[in-house]
Amino acid sequence: MKIHVLFSTTCLLVLVGASGAWAQKACFQVGLENVRVKAGESFLKLSGEKTVSFEFVRPVKADHPTLVFLPGIFRGMEQKDPAVQALLKEGFGSLRTTTSDHWESLKGLEGAEGRATRVDPLGPGYARETQRLVNELGAEPAVAISLSYSSVVLANMGGRRIFVAPLVKASDSDPAAAAALRHWEMLMGMNPFMGSSLIRSNRDSNYRSFWSGIVNANLRANPDAYGKGTDRQLVIESYMRLSRSTEDFNLVDAMAKTEGPVDFVLAEKESKVALSGQVEAAVTAAKRVPVRLILVRGAEHNVPDSQPAAYHTAIRELAMHDAEPGLRVGVIDPRVNPAEIRWLSATEALRVTNALRELPESTVAADLSGLLGP
């Protein structure tokens, strides 16, 4: 199924089929002054000279919500992804968005507008942008779905939420290096005059070095990797801002204050330190709100790429059915049946979550065959 998303003055026209075999016309309260279309891409113009890039398809079925896909830092869901295509065929709506600091959104700016205007504090600010987009498009009811990095955004949102392989804290990528950096920053912080500026300068220098290497390598491989004519320095600065938004973020702490039900879709082959923290966040949230946790056997960190059929099954189940009080744990084994969720008994769920919470602080991929069976 091929999907085309087109804008008129106040309407979204969705043509479905190889040649637009049938059309769905969905109108919403967004005037041309708020929507900007450049080179075939759509942007919502926000206050403060900022724009947010998005793709939007309304639900075909009235009882199906719009799935709001928040991006990872390297990868975001797209309408062409197999899992998204499957969800669209079932009648769900889809809203793919970024943040105003992401390089995709910055392409919506004209000239130098908004270059110096950024969102602070970053995580809560990005969450407000996303909710504004949902409201402007009339996309409720909606279920927001994060991927990796964007747990920083989703943790600050209300409503129905699904965390997919969420970032728990930035230090999980290299616990030893993070510990050394914390010690150095603690020492620098003792300087009442220059401590904070030294810490900020060092962090930004590290971010710039890291992202310059990645962006330059990507551009060497493909000069149009970030869109034709996109400024290299703008992309680097964009990623630096996204990195800053992870500073001092801890998903476990956020879940200790969360309101409203939350769901988790986790990868078996996630790093041990990340998986342990993700389960800890789910258990912490379950002390306050209903929580469902689905573990995908054989999946690597990027669950929708690694196991798209299982990802589709998990999202469909969680988006269409309300959670019950407490913590419910399920397992999808794509080798057996990617369309089936095996829900564990309360005793089994407690055994599994306790074991996962005790995984060592290691970046080595977890192997749960001893815990869940071969």
N, C-alpha and C positions, 0 to 999 in steps of 0.2 A: 504494500500500500504506500503510495506516495502522497505526502502532505505538503500543501503550499499555504503559507500564511501571508495574506495581503492586507494592507490597510486602505480604507477610504477615510472620509472626513471623520466619522464617528463610529465606524463599524469595522469589525474584523471579519474578513472573508476567508473561510477555510475550504479549500478544494481538495477532495479526497479521491484517490484513484490515479491510475497511470496518466489519464488525460483530464482529470477533474470530472470524473464520471458523475459525481453529485456534489452539491455544495451546501455548506451550512453557513448562514450569515448570522453573526452574533454581534449585537450592538452594545456599547457600553459608554459610560460618561467620561470620555477622554476627548477633548477637542484637539485640533491641530496645534494649538499653542503648547500642549503638553507632550505630544508625541512627535518625535523627529525621526525621519527615515533617511539614512545615508548609505549609499552603495548597497541597497537591499537589506540593510540591518535596521532594527527598530530600537529606539531609545526613548525612555521616559525622562523628560526634563524636570529636574527637581529644583527646589529653591537653592539659592547660593551658587548658581551657575554650575550645577552638576548634572550628569546624566547617568542613567542605569540601562545597560543593554538587556534586552529580553527577547524571548520567543514565546508566543502564547497561542494555545489551541483550547477552545472551550470544550467542556464535557459534552459528549453526545447523549449520554443518559442522565436524566434528571437526578437520580439517586447516587450518582458518582461524583466525588469531589474533584477539584483541581489539585494536581500534584505539583507542588512548588519545589523545583530542584535547585538546591544551592550548590555551588561548585566546590570542588577540591581546589587546592592551590595549583596543581598541575593539570587537572582534568575535571571537566564538568559534564553532566549529562546533556545529550543533544537529542533533538527530535528523531534523528536517524538511528539512534542506538536501538539494538534489537529489543531490549527490555522495555524501553519507552514506546516503541512501535506496538509491542504486544499489549501494553496498558492502554494505549490510545484505541486499539481495536476493540477493547472491552468496554469502552465508553468513558474512560477517565479523561479529564482535561489535563493539560500540561503547561506549566509556566517555568521556562528556564531563565534564570536571572544571574546576574553577577552583582558586585558591589560597585559603588561609584568610583572607588580607587583602582578597580581592576582595569588593566589595559584595554580590554574589550569595551568597557564603558567609556573610557577616556577618548576612544575614537569617535564618540558621538558629539564631542565638543567642537565648537567652531574656532579656528585660530588658536589663540592662547587663553580663551575664556576658561575660568575655573581651575587653571593649573595650580594656583596657590591656595585654592579653597578645598580643604579636606575635612573629613569627618572625625570628630573626637567626642567622647571616647570611642574607639574604633568598633569593638564588638557590638555594644548597644546601638551605636549610630548606624551600623550596617543593618541591624535588625529592624530599626525604624524605617530605613529605606525600603526594605523588603515588604514590610507591612503596608507602607504607602503605595507601593506598586500593586499589591494585591487589592487594596481598596480602590485605587484609581481604575483598575481594569474590571472591577466588579467580579473578582475571581472567587469569592466565597460561595459555598464552603470550600476550604482549602486544607490540605495536609502538607506541611513543610518537611522536606527531606534533605538532610545534610549529607555530605560525602567528605570524610576525613577532616581537612582543615575547617570547613564551614560549621563545625560544631561550635566554634567561637561565635558565630552569628546565631545559630539555632538555639543555643543555651539562653539567649536573651530575648527570645520570642515567646509568645503565648500560643494558645490553641493546640491543635493536634500536631505532634512532632515525632519524626522518626530519625534517629541517629544511625548512620551507616558507617561502620568502621571509624568511629569518631576520634579526632585528636583529643587526648586527655590533657596533656601539657606538652609544651614544645621540647622540654628536656628529655622526653622519652626517645628521641631519635639518637641521642648519645648521652646516656646518664653520667658516664665518667667525666666527659668534657663539660657537661652542664654543672657538675659538682665543683670542678675546678674554677669555672667561671663565677659561680656564686661566691666562692671563697674570695676571689680577686675583687669582686664588686663589693663584698662586705668590707674589705680593707679600704677600698677607694671611698666607700661611703662614710668613713670616719673623718674624711677631709670636709669640713663644713663649708669651705669656700668653692672648691672645684670638683668635689666628689661626684655630684650628680651630672655635671657636664662631661666629665671624663667617662663616666659609665655610658651616657647617651652616645658620645662620640665613638666609643669602642664598639658598642652594639651596631651602630649604623655602618661603621667601617667593615665589620664582619658580614653584615647583610649585603653591602654593596659588592664585596669581593665574591661572595657565594653566588649571588644572582647574576653578576656580570659574567662569570664563567659559564653559567647555564645558558643565559640568553645569547651570548656570543657563539657558543657551540651550536645552538639551535639555528641561528642565522647563517652560520657557515654551511650547515647541512641544507637549509632551505631559506633563501633570502626573504621569502614571504611568509615565514612561519607565524608571524604575529599580524598578518594582514599586509597587503601591498602598501608600501610607503610609511608604515608605522615607525615612529621614532624609537630607536634602540634605547636611548636614555630614558624615555618615558616609560618603556616597559620595565626597565630595571628599577626605576623609582616606584612604579606600581607594586612590584613584588616586595620591595622594601617596606612599603606601607602595610601590606598584608602580613608580613613577618612581624611588624611591630604590634599588630592586633593580637598576636598570640602571647605577648609578654604578660606574665603574671596570671595568665588564664589557667584554670584548673577545673576540669569538667566535674570532678567529684565534689568540689566546693559548690559549684553551680547547682548540682543536683540536690545538695543538702538544703537548698532554698527554693527548689522548683515548685511551680503550681501547675496543676493539670496533668493528665496522663502523658507518659512518654514511652516510646518503643525503641529498641535497639536491634540492629542487624549486624552481626559480628562475623569475622572471618576466622576459620580454624587456623590458617597459616599466618595469622598476624604475629608480630613480634611478641615475645612473652611479656615484656614490660608493658606494652600497649594493651594487650588483651586483658592482663590483670587489672589495669586501671579502668578499662571500659566496663568490666564486670563489676568492679567496685562502685563505679558511678551508677550502674543500674540498681545494684543492691541498696545504695544510699537513697536513690530516688524512691524506691519501693517502700521505704519507711514513711513516705509522705503521700504518694500518689500511686495509682495503678501502673504497673510496668510489665511489658512483654519483651522478652529477649529471645531472638532467633539466631542460632549458631549455624553457619553454613559450612558443612564439611568440605574440605579440600579447597576452600576459597582463600585467595590471597588478599592483601590489604584492599585493593581496588575490586570490591565484590562485584559490581555490575559488569566489569570487563572480564573478571576471572570466572564467574558463574552467572551469566545473564539470566538463564532460565530460573535458577533458584532465587535470584534477586527479584525477578518479576513475581514469583510466588509469594515471597515474603511481603513485598510492598502491597500487593493486592489484598492479602489477608489482613494486614495491619491497618490499611486505609479504609477498608469496608466494614470492619467489625470493631465495636467498642471493647476496651479492656475492662477486666474485672479487678476488684481490689486485690492488692498484693503483687507478688512477682510470679509470672508464669514464664517457663522456659521451654523452648521448642528447638528441634534440630531438623535441618534439611540435609539429606544426603543425596546429592545429584547422581551418584553412581547407582543408587537404588531407584529413586524417582524424584526428579527436580521439582515436581508439582505437588509433593506431599510434605507436610510438616508433622513431625512426630512430637507431640507434646508430652513432656515428662511429668511424672507424678511429683507431688510436693516433696516427697522424701528424696527422689532422684535429683530433682532440681536443686535442692539444698546441697547434696553431695557434690554435684558438678560445679555450682557457683563457688562453694568453699574451696574446692581444689584450684579453680581458675584464679581466685583472688590471691592464692599463695604462690603463684608462678614467680620464679626469680626475676630480678631486675636485669633482664638480658634482652639484647636486640635480636637474638637468634629466633627464628620462626618456631612457633609452638607446634608440638606433635601430640595430638590428643587421642591417638589410637588406644592408648592404655586406659584412658578415662571413658571414652565413648564407644570403644570397640573398633575393630579393623575397618 
